[in-house]
Amino acid sequence: MTADSVMASDLTVLECDRSLVRAAALTLVREEDVARLRQILVRTVNRWRLMPISREIVNRARQPFPGEPIRSLDAIHLASALAAADSVPEVGLLSLDRRVRETGARLGLRVVPD
């Protein structure tokens, strides 16, 4: 799968960084590997268009979604995807989480991978 550009919520970057911190704290990954992975993340994120978690996104995330219950962080991701779709209609929601994918589809978002 390829994309001309990537849009992601600031939450995505936060979750990636926290995963690295957690892996290091639990000694699942060596410190030098964490540092290398963090460098890769920084290089990758520098090519993305990041979306702040705005008041608009928070307000939408506070509202019900089809297929509730939806977790708070997933609601922020879904609200961010809806905001992205407002500005880029052909945007695709990339997720491997079943609940997020199903809710995204119910919201009319194109869900990838197929």
N, C-alpha and C positions, 0 to 999 in steps of 0.2 A: 504494500500500500504506500502511496506517495501523496504528498500534499504540497500545494504551492506555498502555503504559509500555515503557521500554527498559532492559534489563539488559545490561551489558557488563563485560568484564574490565578491570581496570586496565591490562592489556597493550594493549587497544584504544586507550586514551587515549595511552599511551606511543608506540605506533606512529604515531598521528596527529601527535603533537608531533615525533617524529623525522623524519617525512616533511617537515614544514615546515622543520625545521633543515637537512635535506639539500637541499631545493629552494633555500633561501637560500644555502647554501654553494656550490652548483653554479651559482649565479646563474640559476636557471631561473625564479625568481619574485623580484620586487623586494621589498626590505625592508619598504616600506610595505604591500604586499599581504600579506606574511607576517604583519605585525602585525594587519591587518584579519582575516585568516583565523584567527589565533590567538584573537582576541576572539570570533569566531563559534563556534569550537570550545569555548571556555570556557562561553559561554552555553548551547550545546547540551548539553554534558556535565553542566552543573548540573541538567538535567532528567532525567538518567539515574540508574539505580540501579547503582552500581559495585560489582563483586565483587573483593575482594582476591585476589591469587594466594596462596592459603592452602597450608598443608602438605598438606591433603587433595587439593587440585587438583594440586599438584606430584607427589604420590604416584600419582595416577591418570594423569597425563601421562607418568610413567616406565614405565607398563605398555604392552603391545602394544595396538594398535587394529586393527580389521578394515581391510584394504586397505593395510597397510604397504607401502612406507615412508611414514611421516608425519614431517614436520619438527618440531623441538622447539617452536617457537612455535605451530605449528598444533595440536600436542598439548595445549598449555596452553589454547588457545581451545576445543578440543573437550572437555577435562576441565571447563572452566568452564561450557560449555553443558550438560553432564551434571549438574553441581551445580545449575545454574539449573532444569533440568527436574525435579529432585527437589523443589524448593520451589514451582515454578509449572508444573504438568504441561502446560499448553497453550502453553508457550514455543516459539518458533520460532528456529531457527538461521539467521541472516542471513549469507550468504557468497556471494561470486561465484567463489571458488576451487573448481575441479572436485574436487580431492582431498578438501578439507574437506567439501564438500557430499555426496560419495559416502560418505565415512566417517560423517558425521553421520546420513545415512539408514540406513546399516547398523547404527548404534547405536540406531535407533528414534526419532531426533529428527525433528521436523517441520522440513523445510528450506524456506526462503523466499529469494528469490522462487521461485515454481513453475517 
